[in-house]
Structures are given as structure tokens and as C-alpha cells.
Amino acid sequence: MLTSGSTISLWGQVLEASLSPSIYNGYNISCFGKKDGALDATVAGGTPPYTYQWSTGDVTEDLSGLPSGYYELTVADAVGDKVQVAYTLTEPEDMKVELDPFKYPSGHNVSCYECYNGSIDVTVSYGVPPYTYPMIGAMRSSRRTVQDLVRWCIRCV
């Protein structure tokens, strides 16, 4: 939610501020749990120089390296006029992976000893598409488990 604010000083100049957030595929954070959000403040009017006070305690004009959450900025000009703006950075939901290995009538995931004909259905939801499913040649080992497969072949791009 983008908000902007303004206040009229005693000298008739309007102090205005707005915030522009980072954008990643419709979210302000690239993947669930990351801290790569940013807020860019734009200030006009009033009487420069301006001072900045963020709800995080920072006193810079812009912020970066942010997690999702609510951020508020108070800008003051040289004569003490103030304006407040706020923004809530959003992130995608945590990616969910469902695995469904094929089972042969024998109850095993391959048809015979040292056969490499097993398969698995992978369903991915949430996160930020597109998803990639790189398969690694080392997965031909009969010692790999389904959990090993997940660690080796699923990643959020």
C-alpha cells in the first residue's frame, strides 16, 4: 500500500513526500524470507535541507536490505514542518513442494534391482514462478532417497 503525505508550511510551500518500493514479480521482496526489499523516498517543497527518521531508527533518505513489513518515514524540513508516509512491503508465500513417487506392483519405486526406471511427480505451489527442475546426473545412484532428490533438484528461481 503506497501512501504519500503533505503539509503546508507557514511560508506557503507544501512539503511533500512519497515512497517507491522495490518490485519483484508483483511483490516487494523477491522470495519468502529474503531481505532484499527497498524503499526510495522522494521529497519536494518545504524548506531544504530535509531530515529523515524511519520507524527502523535509520536516518537516511532511502532504505535497502529490508524484509517484508510495515515502514514509516517522517521527513522534517529546515523550519520544522513535518510529513509522514508509510508503506508495507510484501513477500510471496513460502514455496511448497509435494512429491509423489511412482510405485510398481511390487511396492518398490523401480521395477528391478539396479533398474533406473523410477519416477516421481513433483508439484510446486506458491513461491515465485517460474520454477526450474534441474536433474543432476549423480541422481542415478540407487542410494538416493526422496528427501535427497528434493535437496538436489528443486530450487526457486
C-alpha positions as CSV (number, residue, x, y, z in Angstrom):
1,M,0.0,0.0,0.0
2,L,1.6,3.2,-1.2
3,T,0.9,6.4,0.8
4,S,2.1,9.9,0.4
5,G,1.7,12.9,2.5
6,S,2.0,16.7,2.5
7,T,1.8,19.6,4.9
8,I,1.7,23.3,4.2
9,S,4.4,25.4,5.9
10,L,3.8,28.9,7.3
11,W,5.6,30.3,4.2
12,G,3.1,28.7,1.8
13,Q,5.4,26.0,0.4
14,V,4.0,22.5,0.6
15,L,6.3,19.8,2.0
16,E,5.5,16.5,0.2
17,A,6.9,13.0,0.4
18,S,6.3,9.7,-1.3
19,L,7.8,6.2,-1.2
20,S,8.6,4.0,-4.1
21,P,9.2,0.3,-3.2
22,S,11.3,-2.4,-4.9
23,I,9.2,-4.7,-7.2
24,Y,9.9,-8.4,-7.9
25,N,7.3,-10.2,-9.9
26,G,4.5,-8.3,-8.2
27,Y,6.0,-8.5,-4.7
28,N,8.4,-6.1,-2.9
29,I,10.6,-9.0,-1.7
30,S,12.0,-11.5,-4.2
31,C,11.4,-14.8,-2.3
32,F,9.9,-15.7,1.0
33,G,12.1,-14.8,3.9
34,K,14.6,-12.8,2.0
35,K,15.8,-9.3,3.0
36,D,16.1,-7.6,-0.4
37,G,13.4,-5.0,-0.3
38,A,14.0,-1.3,-0.7
39,L,12.1,2.0,-0.2
40,D,13.1,5.1,-2.2
41,A,11.8,8.4,-0.6
42,T,11.1,11.4,-2.8
43,V,10.7,14.7,-1.1
44,A,9.7,18.1,-2.6
45,G,8.7,21.5,-1.4
46,G,9.1,22.9,2.1
47,T,12.5,24.4,3.0
48,P,15.6,22.2,2.5
49,P,17.6,20.7,3.9
50,Y,15.5,17.7,5.0
51,T,16.0,15.3,7.8
52,Y,14.7,11.7,7.8
53,Q,13.5,9.4,10.6
54,W,12.4,5.9,9.8
55,S,10.4,3.6,12.1
56,T,13.5,1.3,11.9
57,G,15.7,4.1,13.5
58,D,17.5,4.8,10.3
59,V,18.1,8.5,9.3
60,T,18.9,8.1,5.6
61,E,16.7,9.1,2.7
62,D,16.3,5.6,1.3
63,L,16.4,2.1,2.8
64,S,17.5,-1.2,1.3
65,G,18.1,-4.8,2.5
66,L,14.7,-4.9,4.1
67,P,12.4,-7.9,5.0
68,S,8.7,-7.7,4.5
69,G,6.8,-5.5,6.9
70,Y,5.5,-2.0,7.7
71,Y,7.8,1.0,7.4
72,E,7.1,4.6,8.3
73,L,9.1,7.7,7.4
74,T,8.9,11.1,9.0
75,V,10.5,13.9,7.0
76,A,11.2,17.3,8.5
77,D,12.4,20.5,6.7
78,A,14.6,23.3,7.9
79,V,11.8,25.3,9.5
80,G,10.4,22.2,11.4
81,D,7.5,21.3,9.2
82,K,6.9,17.5,9.1
83,V,5.2,15.0,6.8
84,Q,4.8,11.2,7.4
85,V,4.5,8.5,4.8
86,A,4.3,4.7,5.2
87,Y,4.5,1.5,3.1
88,T,4.0,-2.2,3.8
89,L,6.5,-4.4,1.8
90,T,5.0,-7.7,0.8
91,E,6.6,-11.1,0.0
92,P,5.4,-14.2,-1.7
93,E,4.2,-17.2,0.3
94,D,6.7,-19.9,1.2
95,M,7.2,-22.3,-1.7
96,K,5.5,-25.7,-1.1
97,V,6.8,-28.9,-2.8
98,E,4.7,-32.1,-2.9
99,L,6.4,-35.4,-4.1
100,D,4.6,-38.5,-5.3
101,P,6.9,-41.3,-6.2
102,F,5.6,-44.0,-8.6
103,K,5.2,-47.4,-7.1
104,Y,5.4,-50.7,-9.1
105,P,3.0,-53.6,-8.1
106,S,6.0,-55.0,-6.1
107,G,5.7,-52.0,-3.9
108,H,9.1,-50.6,-4.9
109,N,9.9,-47.4,-6.8
110,V,11.9,-49.2,-9.5
111,S,10.9,-52.4,-11.4
112,C,14.0,-54.4,-10.5
113,Y,17.4,-54.3,-8.8
114,E,19.7,-51.7,-10.5
115,C,17.0,-50.6,-12.8
116,Y,16.8,-46.8,-13.3
117,N,13.2,-46.6,-14.3
118,G,11.7,-45.0,-11.2
119,S,9.8,-41.7,-11.5
120,I,8.3,-39.1,-9.3
121,D,5.7,-36.4,-9.7
122,V,6.7,-33.0,-8.3
123,T,4.0,-30.4,-7.6
124,V,5.2,-26.9,-6.7
125,S,2.9,-24.2,-5.4
126,Y,3.3,-20.7,-4.0
127,G,6.7,-19.1,-4.2
128,V,7.5,-17.0,-7.3
129,P,7.2,-18.8,-10.7
130,P,8.8,-19.7,-13.0
131,Y,10.1,-22.8,-11.3
132,T,13.1,-24.9,-12.6
133,Y,13.7,-28.6,-12.0
134,P,17.3,-29.3,-12.9
135,M,18.1,-33.0,-12.6
136,I,21.7,-33.9,-11.7
137,G,23.4,-36.9,-13.2
138,A,24.5,-38.1,-9.8
139,M,20.9,-38.9,-9.0
140,R,21.3,-42.3,-10.8
141,S,22.5,-43.8,-7.5
142,S,20.2,-46.4,-6.0
143,R,21.1,-45.0,-2.6
144,R,19.2,-41.7,-3.0
145,T,16.1,-41.1,-1.0
146,V,13.1,-38.9,-1.9
147,Q,14.5,-36.3,0.5
148,D,17.8,-36.4,-1.3
149,L,16.0,-35.8,-4.6
150,V,14.3,-32.7,-3.2
151,R,17.6,-31.3,-1.9
152,W,19.3,-31.9,-5.3
153,C,16.7,-31.0,-7.9
154,I,14.3,-28.2,-6.7
155,R,15.2,-24.5,-6.5
156,C,13.3,-21.2,-6.6
157,V,14.4,-19.0,-9.5
